[in-house]
Amino acid sequence: MGFVEFIKPDGTKVTVANDEIIVDVINFKDCCELCNDPRMIHEGELVKCIGCGCVNHIDYGWQK
């Protein structure tokens, strides 16, 4: 069928796909490294700022 994504101003992303609802929330203490906006969402394995579109916090798996 398809899917719909809603992104609220507080950084909450809700994806409705067929019979599944996925809610994606990132903690407000994690802000964008470029513009300091706390509205961050997951885009696959990456974390993206919805304010400026910058990709942040790339986890390569070996960093702690």
Secondary structure as a PSIPRED ss2 file (coil, helix, strand):
# PSIPRED VFORMAT (PSIPRED V4.0)

   1 M C   1.000  0.000  0.000
   2 G C   1.000  0.000  0.000
   3 F E   0.000  0.000  1.000
   4 V E   0.000  0.000  1.000
   5 E E   0.000  0.000  1.000
   6 F E   0.000  0.000  1.000
   7 I E   0.000  0.000  1.000
   8 K C   1.000  0.000  0.000
   9 P C   1.000  0.000  0.000
  10 D C   1.000  0.000  0.000
  11 G C   1.000  0.000  0.000
  12 T C   1.000  0.000  0.000
  13 K E   0.000  0.000  1.000
  14 V E   0.000  0.000  1.000
  15 T E   0.000  0.000  1.000
  16 V E   0.000  0.000  1.000
  17 A E   0.000  0.000  1.000
  18 N C   1.000  0.000  0.000
  19 D C   1.000  0.000  0.000
  20 E E   0.000  0.000  1.000
  21 I E   0.000  0.000  1.000
  22 I E   0.000  0.000  1.000
  23 V E   0.000  0.000  1.000
  24 D E   0.000  0.000  1.000
  25 V C   1.000  0.000  0.000
  26 I C   1.000  0.000  0.000
  27 N C   1.000  0.000  0.000
  28 F C   1.000  0.000  0.000
  29 K C   1.000  0.000  0.000
  30 D C   1.000  0.000  0.000
  31 C C   1.000  0.000  0.000
  32 C C   1.000  0.000  0.000
  33 E C   1.000  0.000  0.000
  34 L C   1.000  0.000  0.000
  35 C C   1.000  0.000  0.000
  36 N C   1.000  0.000  0.000
  37 D C   1.000  0.000  0.000
  38 P C   1.000  0.000  0.000
  39 R C   1.000  0.000  0.000
  40 M E   0.000  0.000  1.000
  41 I E   0.000  0.000  1.000
  42 H E   0.000  0.000  1.000
  43 E E   0.000  0.000  1.000
  44 G C   1.000  0.000  0.000
  45 E C   1.000  0.000  0.000
  46 L E   0.000  0.000  1.000
  47 V E   0.000  0.000  1.000
  48 K E   0.000  0.000  1.000
  49 C E   0.000  0.000  1.000
  50 I C   1.000  0.000  0.000
  51 G C   1.000  0.000  0.000
  52 C C   1.000  0.000  0.000
  53 G C   1.000  0.000  0.000
  54 C C   1.000  0.000  0.000
  55 V E   0.000  0.000  1.000
  56 N E   0.000  0.000  1.000
  57 H C   1.000  0.000  0.000
  58 I C   1.000  0.000  0.000
  59 D C   1.000  0.000  0.000
  60 Y C   1.000  0.000  0.000
  61 G C   1.000  0.000  0.000
  62 W C   1.000  0.000  0.000
  63 Q C   1.000  0.000  0.000
  64 K C   1.000  0.000  0.000
